[in-house]
Structure formats: structure tokens, C-alpha cells
């Protein structure tokens, strides 16, 4: 009996219950007809979702309108799709944008009374919509855009529009309305209703300057390296740069980001990071859920060209980047994500909120949300929540890992001080209707930002922080009413972040030695982890080590910054015999139970796949298209596709002992004594066999970045196979003198053999004469990071061998 079309559609859209989805996946693995129908549905979905292709002539109107922010999300997607494939149009858009920047940089002039009257008359006339057609204009599009832009620039009154501020305007979650530069002791405050940025002396709060930016600015960010303040206008999709020394506007640039921008930050490289929502935008009501798709755009700080775009699983209203640049918090009213700040791959989930902050001098972070009991703070380390009450406004990090939370209690502002342990220490009265706050550690006081002014609130002298210098006269601290502390939710695994296990820091004249690592021998160090987090099985994607501990918990160790997080828990009875990692999936094979666990990195959720073929899997790998491949002794090659749930068996011979994927997604297999290797191409469903005479049994396969296939045997033979001009493969043979167990690849794409024999683990370059690194027998195969260090899991932690390290 076949699955109905409705059920297949619901399966493809992820709308089935877990039990129904498991049943459907099992049926799809056995039924070729239903699997084919599912692929057809998926292809139709992709075609429907794809943006229509445009010719250059047809695209011109869209590109021009896109610069002027006149397009909706669908039309903008069409313009972006055309720009992605057309270099000529990208060059034209750069030229048009340069003209816009030149016009924006022109001095603002006060128009004459005659011009004011004419523009006022235009505003009173009936609005007539004119289709945006290139042929409707007698002048070229660029000329029209230039002329209109020039009129608008010359017509702006000095200082921008004057709007009376509303004192009780709610703080929008995405509105980063104050930033501080500790090097210049300057606080910058955004006033959206007045379209200005005020610069204040952080000590005296005296106004240094006020800059009119025009439009409707929504968020601020600061580049401490260049002493530049950046202003985002989400409606106009522009960023304006202000020189922190002269307080002059140095640039105003349109940014081609998808959707509606919500916030921005500056990363450690000086690039702009803009969050946006494609589809329905964030709600203006604090605490209301946002909808739409979240997008993170990284923009070159100099050219203002978009360098990368990442889709994320929340619709972020605000982004907060850790001071050391390692992690980022993507916060929306509904849910939040702790992400890697370089790739924006999710590391942990967090509740939704209106603000967030990273701890100073530690790895903790907090999310401020509007819960059932009012303002609620949730801690990233441990996941505990503390109900404070009132309407949440802002949160700030204090020295020593402490935090300050600003909330509004029926017009009365209250600042709650929390210790590094997450315990309430005191409350301090704050001005009414406050909306943001900044902390000056040298003066031990808060700058509390209201709708119209900024006021000082000293930190009580009875409270201790890491920077207690010359306190101002303290206000009286009021004991906090009994607070409700609740543990974090158990249904969704909240990663428990430990102290960084690995931090790159100078030690013993080598800046690659991990902090707190103890030397074992020259060039090799050991990093211990807590007894509850010791690795038993490991795999790596090049930036993180994914491993199981002795309680079957899934851990992720970031090889660059040392963050160690617990992300999920597999069933206690699972016996994991092998692991493999791809870009967005980590696979755990339980051979004895004929089960596969597939963890999706972007959601940190896993599914169980009953798979009888797992029992005799001798080797596994993950391909670039996210599929899991198993080499089996009795069933040939088996694949599992996480997108469709389909399981496929490919008869490429029996007794398979090794499997590897090449950069094109083709799968190479070899079987023991068989004097040949095979390659299976999933696109054509064809298998090609190549003869390979060898001694002993083939035990290892790998493919490097150039597509060279490496073969290893238990007699120590190595073969590198490359395509020959006459067809077939060109074979180069070598001998390393050790039985080869597996291969590993370093950050430059060089292949290393791995050998387990004689009570030790040895590895070295897969070529004759290479130097062998000797490690303890309990060590895993090496996993290389971007710095060239080789990591190996052990019984109590990780061995780390530096580039060029000697054993």
C-alpha cells in the first residue's frame, strides 16, 4: 500500500508527528514508487520557491527600484537572484550606488521659501501611482534616480525633521539605541524620533555634539578600532557612518540585504553584521512573537558590499556579539540562538527575549525576556531563570561576571543587580520611563537613557565589582523581594557551557599552546576535561569536535576558542560504534541495535532511524549533500538521506571494508582482498570499477580536495589514484612501513595515514619517509583545526600536537 499524496506532502513539509514521520521514513526506504513521488514533490517545491530568471533588460527596472527600496520581498529576491549571476549588472549597481553615496555626502542646504511651498503643494495633491516601467521615463533610469536624489538632498531642512518625542514609546527589541566608546569616554545615544545621534561625555553626561542623520534611524553600532559610529535605518536600508573624532558624517550607503533589517553590529574584522527578517517583520509590541525567516548578512566595512548571507532558524530582532568575537546571540521575541560568530552555525538554543548580554570575563550570557511574571532573566550557563517582574527594558554586563537588569514598574524604573552566580544582590531606583542603560566601570555608575534625557545612577558602595575605583556617593540599595528561581526546561536540551577547555594564548613561547594544557613531550600537550565529559567516540567537521561522553551525551568542542557545550543526550542503552560529521549533520551508528541517530546541527535535535544494515557496517562517511553512507560486509553500499528519510542499497560488491566521499559527492568503496575499487555516482546511479593490484587487504580510503583517491592496506602500502588522460586512473604506490587503519586530512588538504599497532597510535604524511607521530593507544585518529594543530580524543581529555611538533 502506497502513501497518499497528502501524507507525502506533510512529510516533506515536516508536519507529521515523530511516530508518523518514522513510519513514513521506513516505508520510503522500501518503496521505490513512493520515494520517487517524494522526489518529484521536492523538485516542484524547489521550482515554485525559486525566483524567476530575468534578462538584463527586464532586470534594470527591478535593480533601480531595489536601490531606492521600492521593492517588496519577492521582487527584491528576483533582483538579488539576477545580480548573483550577472557581472555586468553588478557593476552597474555599484556605479549607481556610488552616485547615491556622492549625493548623500553633499552638504545639506536650506531650501528657499519658494521650494518649501512647492514641495508642500506636492504633498497636498492627490497621489497617483505610476507603474515602474523603464519605457515610461523619457530619460535613462540612472538620470531620473540622480535627479530625484539631488532634489531630495537639497530640499532637506537643516537638522532633519522635527518630531515631538513620545515619552512612553515602548523600547523595540531590535533598537540598539546607545553605544559607548570606553577609549574616548563617550556615550552615543540614538534619538529615532528626532533622527539624531547625540555624543555625551560618559563621566559628566555633558553633550559633546549632536549629529542629524535624517530618515528614521533604528539602531547604533560602534567600531572601536576606527572610532566610527554606524547608524542603521531599517526602512531606507542604509547605514550612515559618523567619525567619532570630528562627529561628521563620512558616508551614507545603501546596503543590499534581504528582507527588513532589524539590527547591526561590528564584528572583530571591522565588518558590519546586519540581521534582517524576510517575510512578516518583527512585531512592534514587546514580547510578541516575530514571524518570517531570519537572515544574517556580513558586509565589508570598507566597500559596503555584502560578503556572505546566512539563513538562521530565528527571526532575530537583535544581535549581540561576544566581546572576544567568538559567539553571537540572535534574539527574537519567540526564541533565541547562541551561534558561532564566524559561521552563524547554532551552538545552543535559548528563550526569546527583548535584550541579551555576554558576561565580562567569563563564558556566561543572559537573555532578558517578558515572561508570565514580568521581566525574566535566563542564564546561558545552567539554563536557570530568575523572575524579576515589571516590563523588561535592558540588560548590561558588569565586571566580574555580574549583570544589571533595567525594568519598568508602572512608570518607576528599577535596576536589579545580579551576582555572577545569578543571585539578586540589590535593586536601585532609576528614572521613570527609562529605556536603556550603560555602565561606566571607572566611575561605578550607570547612564540611564530615557526618551529625552540621560541621567546618572551610582552603583551602591556596598556592592562589589571587579573594578571598584573611586566610587561616587552611593544611593541606597533596596533589598530585592523574594525572587522565583526556576530550572531551565528539560524538554529542549540546553547546552551547559563549561569554562573554555581550550583558549589560544601565549604559553612557553608558543602562541598555539592551549591554555591550561600540560606538556607531555616536545610539541604535544594534553587538555583535560571534567570526568563527566570525557570522550568515548569522536568526529570533526574541521572547526568543532563532536563527541560522546561516557553518559552518551553529545558534546561540541570548538577547536578555535575552546567553548565546550553539551547539546543533546542519546538513549542510555545506545552503543555507538561509529560517528561521521557533515556540515549540518552528525551521525551516530548503533550497530548492535541496528539504529542510526542523525543530529541536525542547525536545530540540535536528532531523529532515530531503524536501519538493519547498520549491524554489519564496517565503515561510514558523510557526503557534501549531507547523506550518510555505510560500507557493509553483506549488503554492499547503503545510504540514508536526511532530507527525504530515504534509505537506499547499492549493490557494489560484498565484503566492503572502506568508504569515502569525494568533493563531487561520488562515493568510493573497496573490499578487503578484492583487487579493485569502485566509485558510485549518485547523480547517474552508475558504478565504475577500477583494477588495483595490491598486497594484503584494503583497510582505508580517503579523497583529498584535488580529487586524488588514497588507498591504504594492512601491509603498509599506500596508493594515490588520479584520473589519467587516456581514461582510467594513474596509480602511484608507496610504503609507509606500518599497517594502515585509516586516513586523516589536515587544514591544507594533505592526507595522513593512521596506524594502530604495537600498543600505540602512529600517524604521518601518507608518503614514504614521512615523520611518524607516536601517541598513546587510547588516542583517537587526529583531527586538524584551521591552525594546523592535531587534536586526538583520549580517556581523560584531548591530546593536542602543534604544527611541526615532535613525538
RALIN-V232935 format. One line per field, one symbol per residue. ss: DSSP state (H for helix, E for strand, C for the rest). psi: psi as a letter, one per 30 degrees, with the letter a starting at -180 (. if undefined). A space follows every 10 residues. Layout:
BEGIN
ss: ???
psi: ???
END
This chain:
BEGIN
ss: CCCCHHHHHH HHCCCCCHHH HHHHHHHHHH CHHHHHHHHH HHHHHHHHHC CCCCCHHHHH HHHHHHHCCC CCHHHHHHHH HHHHHCHHHH HHHHHHHHHH HHHHHCCCCC CCHHHHHHHH HHHHCCCCCC CCCHHHCCCC HHHHHHHHHH HHHHHCCCCC CCCCCCCCCC CCCCCCCEEE ECCCCEEEEE EHHHCEEEEE ECCCCCEEEE EECCCCCCEE EEECCCCEEE EEECCCCEEE EEECCCCCEE EEEECCCCCE EEEEEECCCC CEEEEEEECC CCCCCCCCCC CCEEEEEEEC CCCCCEEEEE EECCCCCEEE ECCCCCEEEE ECCCEEEEEE CCCCCEEEEE ECCCEEEECC CCCCEEEEEE ECCEEEEEEC CCCCEEECCC EEEEEEEEHH HEEEEEEEEC CEEEEEEECC CCCEEEEEEE CCCCCEEEEE CCCCEEEEEC CCCEEEEECC CCCCCCCCCC CCCCCCCECC CCCEEECCCC CCCCCCCCCC CCCECCECCE CCCECCCEEE ECCEEEEECC HHHCEEEEEE CCCEEEEEEC CCEEEEEECC CCCEEEEEEC CCCCCCCEEE ECCCEEEEEE CCCCEEEEEE CCCCEEEEEE CHHHHHEEEE EECCCCCEEE EECCCCEEEE CCCCCCEEEE CCCCCCCEEE ECCCCCEEEE CECCCEEEEE ECCCCEEEEE ECCCCCCEEE EEECCCCCEE EEECCCEEEE EEECCCCCEE EEEEECCCCC CEEEECCCCC EEEEEEECCE EEEEECCCCC CCEEEECCCC CCEECCCCCE EEECCCEEEE ECCCCCC
psi: klkleeeeee eeghflleee eeeeeeeeff jeeeeeeeee eeeeeeeefk kkkkleeffe eeeeeeeghf lleeeeeeee eeeffjeeee eeeeeeeeee eeeffkkkkk lleeeeeeee eefflkkkkk kikeffkflk eeeeeeeeee eeeffklkfl kkkkkjegkk jkefjjgklk jfeghkkkkk jeffhlkkkk kfefgkkelk kjflbikfll lkjfeghkkk kkjfefhlkk kkkfefhkkf kjkkkiklaj kelllkafgg lkjkklkkak lkkfkkfkkl llkkkjkkkk fefgkkelkk klglikfkkk kkeggelkkj klfellkklk fefgkkflll llafllkklk gaglllkklj afgakkkkke jfglkjkela kkelkkkllg gllkkklkih fkkkkkkklf ggkkelkkkl lkglflllkj eefhlkjkka eflklkjlkk ffkklfijki klkklkkkkk lkljkkllkf ekjjkjkakk fkkjkkkhgj gfkkkgkkke lkfklkjlll ffgkkekllk gffkjklkaf ggkklkjjfe fgkjkkelkl kefkjkfllk kaegkkkkkj eeghkkkjkj effglllkjk jeffehkfll lklfggkkkk klefgbkklk jfefgkkkkj igllgkfkkl klfgglkkll jcfkhlllkk jfefhkkkkk kjkllakkfk klkaffgkkk kklfggkkkk klklfglakk kkllkfgkkk elllkafggk kklkkjlggl kkllkilkgk kkkkllffkl lkjkaffgkk kkkaegbkkj klkgkk.
END
